[in-house]
């Protein structure tokens, strides 16, 4: 079996290893200096009290003060170093994480959530917090036990048994809470996703009085997460309190054991006090592990999700830069299933469109029109066949290089937090002249100027104060920014008034004059009036493709076949359903 390659997240952690080694080095010296209180008490009881030397007490106090000051400084440096490690990890992986989230959002539209960012924060907080100290201090527990064995073998045996009991409680804590914490985390993530979806549809919920019902569905998940979290916390806190009680009891009993050994003249009184301090230090990492177990489990689960995300969504390979496209589009045997679908929506689609041609895509509902639009843009990869732009498969283009040459207006308009000019310029380096040119081409320039802040008006993800029609026209300006060679418009007039319809028609005529290849999906003949060809889809298959007038005639009279003016697929038995895809508006 070949060795498993490291994910990007594991590689990022590997790049943090040198800093973690420094933390381990600081931990060595800190744990050695932790012996200072025990050694100080040992010398005070066995040397100062017996000799009555004030000078010795002063010197021991000064040395102890210096060593403890050094230890405090080292702990401060270690804490700050771990904070820097957490920040370094975030810096190394955050951009890659954002791309992976974006890729998963494309591959699985229902998974487009921000949970991975929360997971990264969880890992960073654990790495830079106090919980990690226990794992750096635990390797030095044998050192403390060895010193106790040197003092007296019974000290060593007693501390070892106490340590094993606490370790057993830590393992029991893991087994008792692992499943419940995992289930609680899953329910919490689902409840968050459901709440986010509900907030995005707040208007619908409010208008139709659906809030109580939809809130009950969210509350069921929320309560389920809360119950499991409470059960896990109850078990964990019970074991934590038991561990704390055992540690305090052990530190008290070792004093009793020490007193017995002093009475037998096996050790000195100073050793008795020092042994109690050293055993407390030996058991502290185990006790700290139990106390921070919840955060450790959360970090472990977050790490597992992040590692799985990076493995499922590998970094895209950078490809050779291709020449700027002209706009020739060819679809070859395209079969495509949307992410999460059980079967293909498009079957064996085959056609070619020359640069500068305008094609209207029509067909009944669920015919695959929007799926074809996404395939033409390379949003969803095909199961079979290919979509080519200037003979190059869309998968062979670097998306950041292809994007400026492509314009897309989806059915559901999404504007982003920023100004109108930033949205039109696609949040790149804005060229004011090109922003205004795109707005004028989309017929939205005058409308923008009438806004209080003009092009600097800030809008949010839902468009802010803009109406749906205004959002659609700003989205059209964004699609036309930079004079793209390929434009795909999906129901571009769904929310437009008469003025918007006229502006859209003028924009399409201007695209025709500029030689832009255009695909437009619409049910209205007004939008399709000037297209060169009509492409008719039915049940995911190409039914007709040819000059507009000939295809319209064919749809109007199913018994006639249009002349061979373009590729026409095998006609269906009836065109009534296809003709219904174009209204008379």
Secondary structure, 3 states (H helix, E strand, C coil): CCCCCCCHHHHHHHHCHHHHHHHHHHHHHHHHHCCHHHHHHHHHHHHHHHHCCHHHHHHHHHHHHHHHHHHHHHHHHHHHHHHHHHHHHHHHHHHHHHHHHHHHHHHCHHHCCCHHHHHHHHHHHHHCCHHHHHHHHHHHHHHHHHHHHHHCHHHHHHHHHHHHHHHHHHHHHHHHHHHHHHHHHHHHHHHHHHHHHHHHCHHHHHHCCCHHHHHHHHHHHHHHHHHHHHHHHHHHHHHHHHHHHHHHHHHHHHHHHHHHHHHCCCCCHHHHHHHHHHHHHHHHHHHHHHHCHHHHHHHHHHHHHHHHHHHHCCCCCCCCCCCCCCCCEEEEEEEECCCCCCCCCEEEEEEEECCCCEEEEECCCCCCHHHHHHHHCCCCCCCEEEEEECCEEHHHCCHHHHHHHEEEECCCCCCCCEEHHHHHCCCCCCCHHHHHHHHHHCCCHHHHHCCCCHHHCEECCCCCCCCHHHHHHHHHHHHHCCCCCEEEEECCCCCCCHHHHHHHHHHHHHHHHCCCEEEEECCECCCCCCCCEEEEEECCEEEEEEEHHHHHHHHHCCCCCCCCCCCCCCCCCCCHHHHCCCECC
